[in-house]
Amino acid sequence: MNWKKVVAGTAAYTAVTFPLAVVWHVVVFEEQYVRFGYFDGKPSFSLGLLTILIQGVLLSAMYPRFRLSGSTLVQGLQFAALIGAFFWTSHVLAFIAKQSLQSQFL
């Protein structure tokens, strides 16, 4: 395993994902998350950062193990789509399935 690439991938993932997550969860949709009961108190930014760092390491270590077709860009987009679909179903759909949401949100 090329640890320099894992570190670089983790840094890139964190640089993009952490600010986006903060803006998404705490600025743009905070009211909705509070109303849904997603937040119980104030969010932990340090735990969120740690989570994203762990995700970055895992994703960067997994990426070279996938054999995808096409150019490097196409391979990256295919991997992003696969992992994005996994995250979406495991976080968004699972969260919604656990909630008793009012019809205005469906």
C-alpha positions as CSV (number, residue, x, y, z in Angstrom):
1,M,0.0,0.0,0.0
2,N,1.3,3.4,-0.9
3,W,0.9,5.4,2.3
4,K,1.8,8.7,0.7
5,K,-1.3,8.3,-1.6
6,V,-3.5,7.3,1.3
7,V,-2.3,10.4,3.3
8,A,-2.8,12.7,0.2
9,G,-6.3,11.1,-0.5
10,T,-7.3,11.5,3.2
11,A,-6.1,15.2,3.2
12,A,-8.1,15.9,0.0
13,Y,-11.2,14.1,1.2
14,T,-11.0,16.0,4.5
15,A,-10.4,19.4,2.9
16,V,-13.5,19.0,0.8
17,T,-15.8,17.0,3.1
18,F,-15.4,18.7,6.5
19,P,-16.2,22.2,5.4
20,L,-19.1,20.9,3.3
21,A,-20.4,18.9,6.2
22,V,-20.3,21.9,8.6
23,V,-22.1,24.2,6.2
24,W,-24.6,21.5,5.3
25,H,-25.4,20.3,8.9
26,V,-24.9,23.5,11.0
27,V,-25.7,26.4,8.6
28,V,-28.0,25.4,5.8
29,F,-30.1,22.6,7.3
30,E,-29.6,23.0,11.1
31,E,-33.2,23.9,11.8
32,Q,-34.4,20.8,9.9
33,Y,-31.9,18.5,11.7
34,V,-33.0,19.9,15.1
35,R,-36.6,19.4,14.2
36,F,-36.0,15.8,13.1
37,G,-34.2,15.1,16.3
38,Y,-30.9,14.4,14.5
39,F,-29.0,16.6,16.9
40,D,-29.2,16.0,20.6
41,G,-27.5,19.1,21.9
42,K,-24.6,20.8,20.1
43,P,-22.7,18.8,17.5
44,S,-19.1,17.7,18.3
45,F,-16.9,19.2,15.6
46,S,-13.8,17.3,16.8
47,L,-15.7,14.0,16.6
48,G,-17.0,15.0,13.2
49,L,-13.5,15.8,12.0
50,L,-12.2,12.5,13.4
51,T,-15.0,10.6,11.6
52,I,-14.1,12.3,8.3
53,L,-10.4,11.5,8.8
54,I,-11.2,7.9,9.4
55,Q,-13.5,7.8,6.3
56,G,-10.7,9.4,4.2
57,V,-8.2,6.8,5.3
58,L,-10.6,3.9,4.6
59,L,-11.7,5.3,1.2
60,S,-8.1,6.1,0.1
61,A,-7.0,2.7,1.1
62,M,-9.9,1.0,-0.7
63,Y,-9.7,2.9,-3.9
64,P,-6.7,1.2,-5.5
65,R,-8.3,-2.2,-4.8
66,F,-11.2,-1.5,-7.1
67,R,-10.7,-2.5,-10.8
68,L,-12.8,0.0,-12.7
69,S,-12.7,0.7,-16.4
70,G,-12.0,4.0,-18.2
71,S,-9.7,6.9,-17.7
72,T,-8.5,7.8,-14.2
73,L,-11.2,10.5,-14.1
74,V,-13.9,8.1,-15.1
75,Q,-12.6,5.5,-12.5
76,G,-12.7,8.2,-9.8
77,L,-16.2,9.2,-10.7
78,Q,-17.3,5.5,-10.8
79,F,-15.8,4.9,-7.3
80,A,-17.4,8.2,-6.0
81,A,-20.8,7.1,-7.3
82,L,-20.5,3.7,-5.7
83,I,-19.4,5.0,-2.3
84,G,-21.8,7.9,-2.5
85,A,-24.7,5.6,-3.1
86,F,-23.5,3.5,-0.1
87,F,-23.2,6.5,2.2
88,W,-26.6,7.9,1.0
89,T,-28.5,4.7,1.7
90,S,-26.7,4.0,5.0
91,H,-27.2,7.5,6.3
92,V,-30.1,9.3,4.6
93,L,-32.4,6.4,3.9
94,A,-31.6,4.7,7.2
95,F,-32.3,7.9,9.1
96,I,-35.6,8.5,7.3
97,A,-36.7,4.9,7.9
98,K,-36.2,5.4,11.7
99,Q,-38.3,8.5,11.8
100,S,-41.9,9.3,12.0
101,L,-41.8,12.2,9.5
102,Q,-44.8,14.4,8.7
103,S,-46.1,14.2,5.2
104,Q,-44.7,17.6,4.3
105,F,-41.2,16.1,4.3
106,L,-42.0,13.1,2.1
